Each structure stands twice: as C-alpha cells, then as structure tokens.
C-alpha cells in the first residue's frame, strides 16, 4: 500500500511523470576519495540543481574477462516541496506523517568494455 501511495498523485504521480532524472554538470574533488557531484535533478517536471557528496570506492576486475569496474556511493538531501511533492498527511495526534526532508542515496558501479 505504501509503495502504491508513493507512486500516486500525492507524491511522484508516476502515471504522469514516469521517470526521475539526474544529469551531472560537474564533479569537483573535495579531499582524498571524496568528491562533490553537481547536476540537475528532475522530479515531476521540476528541475533543480543538487549536489551529492560522493565517495570513490575504488576499481577492480570485472566478472567479464579483460574488463574492470569502478564504484562510487553518494548522498544528497532535498526538500520534496521544491519538486511539487506537497502531500501533507497528518496523524491523529497532529504529527506530520511524512517529512519534507528526503535523503537520496546512489550507488554506482561502472564497467569498462572488455
């Protein structure tokens, strides 16, 4: 039930906006294996620039002979209202049912061609 509610018009309006997109615009070294990945995040046809704190996890051999993989993980925090996700459910005790703050986590593994 929760997943269907997230897909509904209260939140992501999946039938109208079937995809969320992120297009990177820059990556800036921070320190050591840490970077800032900046780009345009689009949710419900609203595009905003966001920055992910990203950690480079390293490289290694792929399961495909002759290829290698590289890994990254990153996080950012957005206010869902900035993307027209305005559901304001309230519990019986008056507490807000859903936070305005959303944490987005990404995990990327990319492989080179063999």
Secondary structure, 3 states (H helix, E strand, C coil): CHHHHHHCCCCCCCCCCCCCEEEEEEEEEEECCEEEEEEEEEECCEEEEEEEEEEEEEEEECCCCCCEEEEEEEEEEEEHHHHCCCCCCECCCCCECCCCEEEEEEEEEEECCC
